[in-house]
C-alpha cells in the first residue's frame, strides 16, 4: 500500500543492498521517479522492480524534473556525486558518512550554501521512535542531569576494505551523542586494531570528554560474535537504555535506581525497570519522508549539513588521535 505525501520527485544513485531499502520506502511514499548506477544492469533491475526509469548517473543528475537526489554509493564517491548534484541545483541526501575527510565535508557544505540547496545525511537512528522518545524523557528530567553515554555497536559482518569502522559505524552513534550532549567534545581517546585489512580498523574503543563533566564511551566492531546495538544514557537519577536488537515493546527502558551515601558506604535502591511505550514505525521511512519534506519546503532536517559537519569534525578528531595497536612498531 502506497503512502501519498505529494511532493518532490526523487532520483536514487546507488542500486546496491541499502539502495534497495531506500528505493522501497521512496516508492511507498510515491516519490521515486528514477534510479542510476555505474552498473547499468543493476540500474535496469531496480527500474523494473520499482517501476521507475533507469538513467545514467550523469543523466539523473542533470534531469530538470528531479528535485532531490539520494546518494547510496560507496563513501569514496560521496564528494564527487554530492558536488555534481548541488551544481545541478538538486537537494541532496547522502548515506553516512558525509565524506571521508573534513575538507570534503566542508566542500559539500560550501557548495550547498552557494546553490541554496539542502543537504541531509543518513544518520538513520535520529529518526527512530525509541531515540526520539529517549530525547523527550531526558529533556523532561526523567533521569536527572546527563552524566554518561555509552554506545555499543557490534556485529559480525559487513566488513569493509576502503573505510574503517570509524567511518562506517561511528557516524550513527556520534549523531546520537551530539544530539544528546549538544556540544563538541574537548577530550578524545581512541584506540583500535586492524586484523582483517592492515590499516583499516575493525575494532575500536573511543572515549570522549565534554564540558560540564559529561563523558561518552563507544565500543565499535565488525568482528563481534554477537550483535549489540545499545545506547545507555546515564543521569544523576537513573538511566535510559535503547536496545535496538529487542522487540519494539522492549526497545526503550527507564531505570530509576537511587544511590545514596551512608557514612563511608553507598546504598543502592534498585527499582523495577519500566519499558516505555513506543509507536512502532520504520525509521527509514521517517527519514525519507523528512528528506522529501526538506525538498518541498527547502527546510533543514535534524540531520542537515550543519549536524553532519559536527559529526565529521568528531570523526576527524578521532582519526587524528587513533592509536592502531595492531600496527608493527617502526624500528
Secondary structure as GFF3:
##gff-version 3
##sequence-region A 1 331
A	DSSP	beta_strand	10	13	.	.	.	ID=ss1
A	DSSP	alpha_helix	17	28	.	.	.	ID=ss2
A	DSSP	beta_strand	32	36	.	.	.	ID=ss3
A	DSSP	alpha_helix	40	50	.	.	.	ID=ss4
A	DSSP	beta_strand	53	55	.	.	.	ID=ss5
A	DSSP	alpha_helix	57	62	.	.	.	ID=ss6
A	DSSP	beta_strand	68	71	.	.	.	ID=ss7
A	DSSP	three_ten_helix	75	77	.	.	.	ID=ss8
A	DSSP	alpha_helix	78	87	.	.	.	ID=ss9
A	DSSP	beta_strand	91	95	.	.	.	ID=ss10
A	DSSP	alpha_helix	102	115	.	.	.	ID=ss11
A	DSSP	beta_strand	119	122	.	.	.	ID=ss12
A	DSSP	three_ten_helix	124	127	.	.	.	ID=ss13
A	DSSP	alpha_helix	129	139	.	.	.	ID=ss14
A	DSSP	beta_strand	146	156	.	.	.	ID=ss15
A	DSSP	alpha_helix	165	168	.	.	.	ID=ss16
A	DSSP	alpha_helix	170	181	.	.	.	ID=ss17
A	DSSP	beta_strand	187	193	.	.	.	ID=ss18
A	DSSP	beta_strand	203	209	.	.	.	ID=ss19
A	DSSP	three_ten_helix	211	213	.	.	.	ID=ss20
A	DSSP	beta_strand	215	221	.	.	.	ID=ss21
A	DSSP	beta_strand	223	235	.	.	.	ID=ss22
A	DSSP	beta_strand	238	243	.	.	.	ID=ss23
A	DSSP	three_ten_helix	248	250	.	.	.	ID=ss24
A	DSSP	beta_strand	252	255	.	.	.	ID=ss25
A	DSSP	beta_strand	258	262	.	.	.	ID=ss26
A	DSSP	beta_strand	265	269	.	.	.	ID=ss27
A	DSSP	beta_strand	274	275	.	.	.	ID=ss28
A	DSSP	alpha_helix	283	297	.	.	.	ID=ss29
A	DSSP	alpha_helix	305	321	.	.	.	ID=ss30
A	DSSP	beta_strand	322	324	.	.	.	ID=ss31
###
